[in-house]
Amino acid sequence: MRMHTYGGLDVYIAGGPDREGGGNGPLVILLHGFGAPGDDLVALWRMLRVPDDVRFMFPVAPLPLDQGPFDGRAWWMLDLEQIARGVERDIDTVPDGLAAARERVLAMLDDLDRNEGLPRDRVFLGGFSQGAMLACDTALRSPHAFAGLIILSGSIIARPEWEARWPARKGLPVFQSHGTDDPILPHDVAIQLKDSLLAHGLPVTWHEFRGGHEIPFPVLEQLGLFLINTCGPP
């Protein structure tokens, strides 16, 4: 594994024949969640059963946190006082900082493409929690083609904007997982997201599990199969 900076974002790079992101195989880019240290998803590349040519990139969010139990990184800031009071999240509102976070990811993709070239029909963009929502928003606005979208315990944000843009991504394969007992991002909103994707012509591989805000091993098993089935053999 190695680390590099693209578009101002530090990125952990792994997989491929040399295990440091070499080769020209399919590329999986996963964005971590709010409050994570930036490298918490990196271990997944060793846990997913995929061909050896598959490469992985794990960008580190740009914003440092020092807010109580959260001392990691964030793509955009959340109102922790509202969360502590149990205020229901408004899925129609565009979060402050979303556009800036999206531009950082798009800049990373542009820089990566200029320097190493993106296998345009074999790039999977996804993430966990806040990272999954940013991946959705980026996929809806990016000029880059993606082979698939990976939504791990994600949810809906900026719903009117998303609803207007999903039809332009008709046919994009999606892998989505969510815990039935998720206390942070409700399961019923994840179902709404799945139904919206299907209604707009995006095929969804849905994996529901008994659990909370997490990525259990059965999800990794199903995600590995999704990657193999979508990008094909090496």
C-alpha positions as CSV (number, residue, x, y, z in Angstrom):
1,M,0.0,0.0,0.0
2,R,1.2,3.6,-0.7
3,M,-0.1,7.1,-0.2
4,H,-0.3,9.9,-2.7
5,T,-2.0,13.3,-3.1
6,Y,-4.5,14.0,-5.9
7,G,-6.3,17.2,-6.2
8,G,-5.2,18.2,-2.7
9,L,-6.6,15.1,-1.1
10,D,-4.4,12.4,0.5
11,V,-5.3,9.0,-0.9
12,Y,-4.4,5.5,0.3
13,I,-3.7,3.3,-2.7
14,A,-3.7,-0.5,-2.6
15,G,-4.4,-3.6,-4.6
16,G,-3.4,-4.5,-8.2
17,P,-0.7,-6.9,-9.1
18,D,1.9,-5.1,-7.0
19,R,-0.5,-4.5,-4.1
20,E,0.2,-0.7,-4.4
21,G,-2.4,0.2,-7.0
22,G,-0.3,-0.7,-10.0
23,G,-1.7,-2.1,-13.3
24,N,-4.7,-1.1,-15.2
25,G,-7.4,-3.2,-13.6
26,P,-10.8,-2.0,-12.2
27,L,-10.6,0.8,-9.7
28,V,-12.7,1.0,-6.5
29,I,-12.8,4.4,-4.8
30,L,-14.3,4.4,-1.3
31,L,-15.0,7.5,0.8
32,H,-15.0,7.1,4.6
33,G,-17.7,8.4,7.0
34,F,-18.0,11.4,9.3
35,G,-15.6,11.3,12.2
36,A,-13.5,8.4,10.8
37,P,-9.7,8.8,11.0
38,G,-9.3,8.7,7.3
39,D,-7.9,5.1,7.0
40,D,-10.7,3.1,8.6
41,L,-11.9,1.6,5.3
42,V,-8.4,0.8,4.1
43,A,-8.4,-2.7,5.5
44,L,-11.4,-3.6,3.3
45,W,-9.1,-4.1,0.2
46,R,-7.7,-7.2,1.9
47,M,-11.1,-8.5,3.0
48,L,-12.9,-8.3,-0.4
49,R,-12.7,-11.4,-2.5
50,V,-12.0,-9.9,-5.9
51,P,-9.4,-10.6,-8.7
52,D,-5.9,-9.5,-8.0
53,D,-6.0,-6.8,-10.7
54,V,-8.6,-4.8,-8.8
55,R,-7.2,-1.6,-7.4
56,F,-8.5,0.4,-4.4
57,M,-8.2,4.1,-3.4
58,F,-9.3,5.5,-0.1
59,P,-9.3,9.4,0.0
60,V,-9.0,11.2,3.3
61,A,-11.6,13.9,4.0
62,P,-10.2,17.4,4.1
63,L,-11.8,18.7,7.3
64,P,-10.3,17.8,10.8
65,L,-12.6,17.3,13.7
66,D,-12.2,18.0,17.4
67,Q,-15.8,17.8,18.6
68,G,-16.3,15.6,21.6
69,P,-16.4,11.9,20.6
70,F,-15.5,12.8,17.0
71,D,-11.8,13.5,16.4
72,G,-11.3,12.2,12.9
73,R,-12.1,13.7,9.6
74,A,-15.2,15.0,7.8
75,W,-16.3,15.8,4.2
76,W,-18.6,18.5,5.6
77,M,-19.6,19.5,9.1
78,L,-22.7,18.4,10.9
79,D,-24.6,20.1,13.6
80,L,-23.8,17.9,16.5
81,E,-26.0,19.8,18.9
82,Q,-29.0,19.0,16.8
83,I,-28.0,15.4,16.5
84,A,-27.6,15.2,20.3
85,R,-31.1,16.6,20.7
86,G,-32.5,14.1,18.3
87,V,-33.6,16.6,15.7
88,E,-34.8,14.7,12.7
89,R,-32.5,15.2,9.6
90,D,-34.1,17.1,6.7
91,I,-33.5,14.9,3.6
92,D,-34.6,17.7,1.3
93,T,-32.0,20.2,2.4
94,V,-28.7,20.6,0.7
95,P,-26.1,20.4,3.5
96,D,-23.7,23.3,3.9
97,G,-20.4,22.2,2.6
98,L,-21.7,19.5,0.3
99,A,-20.8,21.4,-2.9
100,A,-17.2,22.1,-1.6
101,A,-16.8,18.5,-0.7
102,R,-18.0,17.4,-4.1
103,E,-15.6,19.7,-5.8
104,R,-12.7,18.3,-3.8
105,V,-13.6,14.8,-5.0
106,L,-14.1,15.9,-8.6
107,A,-10.7,17.6,-8.4
108,M,-9.1,14.4,-7.1
109,L,-10.6,12.5,-10.0
110,D,-9.4,15.0,-12.6
111,D,-5.9,15.0,-11.2
112,L,-5.9,11.2,-11.0
113,D,-7.0,11.0,-14.6
114,R,-4.3,13.5,-15.8
115,N,-1.5,11.7,-14.0
116,E,-2.5,8.0,-14.2
117,G,-5.5,7.7,-16.4
118,L,-8.9,6.4,-15.2
119,P,-10.2,3.2,-16.7
120,R,-13.5,5.0,-17.5
121,D,-15.7,2.0,-17.8
122,R,-14.3,0.3,-14.7
123,V,-14.3,2.9,-12.0
124,F,-16.5,2.2,-9.0
125,L,-17.3,5.1,-6.7
126,G,-18.7,4.6,-3.3
127,G,-18.4,5.1,0.4
128,F,-19.8,4.6,3.9
129,S,-22.3,6.8,5.6
130,Q,-21.4,10.5,4.9
131,G,-19.0,9.2,2.3
132,A,-21.7,7.2,0.6
133,M,-23.9,10.3,0.3
134,L,-21.0,12.2,-1.1
135,A,-20.4,9.4,-3.6
136,C,-24.0,9.6,-4.8
137,D,-23.9,13.4,-5.2
138,T,-20.5,13.2,-7.0
139,A,-21.7,10.5,-9.4
140,L,-24.8,12.6,-10.3
141,R,-22.6,15.6,-11.3
142,S,-19.4,14.1,-12.5
143,P,-18.4,14.1,-16.2
144,H,-16.5,10.9,-15.5
145,A,-18.2,7.6,-16.3
146,F,-18.5,5.1,-13.5
147,A,-18.9,1.4,-13.7
148,G,-20.9,1.3,-10.5
149,L,-22.0,3.1,-7.3
150,I,-21.5,1.6,-3.8
151,I,-23.7,2.9,-1.0
152,L,-22.8,1.4,2.4
153,S,-25.2,2.6,5.1
154,G,-25.9,5.8,3.2
155,S,-29.0,7.9,3.0
156,I,-30.8,10.7,1.1
157,I,-29.7,14.3,1.1
158,A,-30.7,17.1,-1.3
159,R,-33.6,15.0,-2.4
160,P,-35.1,17.4,-5.0
161,E,-31.8,17.7,-6.7
162,W,-31.1,14.0,-6.7
163,E,-34.5,13.2,-8.0
164,A,-34.0,15.5,-10.9
165,R,-30.6,14.0,-11.8
166,W,-31.1,10.2,-11.3
167,P,-32.7,9.7,-14.7
168,A,-29.4,10.8,-16.4
169,R,-27.7,7.9,-14.7
170,K,-30.2,5.3,-15.9
171,G,-28.5,1.9,-16.1
172,L,-25.7,2.6,-13.6
173,P,-25.3,-0.5,-11.4
174,V,-25.7,0.2,-7.7
175,F,-24.7,-1.9,-4.6
176,Q,-26.6,-0.7,-1.5
177,S,-26.5,-2.1,2.0
178,H,-28.1,-1.0,5.3
179,G,-28.8,-2.3,8.7
180,T,-32.4,-2.7,9.9
181,D,-31.5,-1.3,13.3
182,D,-29.3,1.6,12.2
183,P,-29.6,4.2,14.9
184,I,-27.9,7.0,12.9
185,L,-29.3,6.8,9.4
186,P,-32.7,5.2,9.5
187,H,-33.4,2.1,7.5
188,D,-36.7,3.4,6.1
189,V,-34.9,6.3,4.4
190,A,-32.5,3.9,2.9
191,I,-35.4,2.0,1.5
192,Q,-36.7,5.2,0.0
193,L,-33.4,5.7,-1.7
194,K,-33.4,2.2,-3.1
195,D,-36.9,2.7,-4.4
196,S,-36.0,6.0,-6.0
197,L,-33.0,4.4,-7.7
198,L,-35.1,1.6,-9.1
199,A,-37.8,3.9,-10.2
200,H,-35.3,5.9,-12.3
201,G,-33.8,2.9,-14.0
202,L,-30.7,2.2,-11.9
203,P,-30.4,-1.5,-11.1
204,V,-29.8,-2.0,-7.4
205,T,-28.2,-5.0,-5.7
206,W,-29.7,-4.6,-2.2
207,H,-28.3,-6.2,0.9
208,E,-30.2,-5.7,4.1
209,F,-28.8,-7.1,7.4
210,R,-29.8,-7.3,11.1
211,G,-27.5,-4.7,12.6
212,G,-26.7,-1.1,13.0
213,H,-24.4,1.5,11.4
214,E,-21.7,-0.8,10.2
215,I,-20.2,-3.0,7.4
216,P,-20.6,-6.6,8.5
217,F,-18.7,-9.4,6.7
218,P,-21.8,-10.7,4.8
219,V,-22.0,-7.2,3.2
220,L,-18.4,-7.6,2.1
221,E,-19.1,-11.0,0.6
222,Q,-22.0,-9.6,-1.4
223,L,-20.0,-6.5,-2.4
224,G,-17.2,-8.7,-3.7
225,L,-19.7,-10.6,-5.9
226,F,-21.1,-7.4,-7.1
227,L,-17.7,-6.1,-8.2
228,I,-16.9,-9.4,-9.9
229,N,-20.2,-9.6,-11.7
230,T,-20.2,-6.0,-12.8
231,C,-16.6,-5.6,-14.0
232,G,-16.2,-9.1,-15.3
233,P,-13.2,-11.4,-15.1
234,P,-9.6,-10.0,-15.2
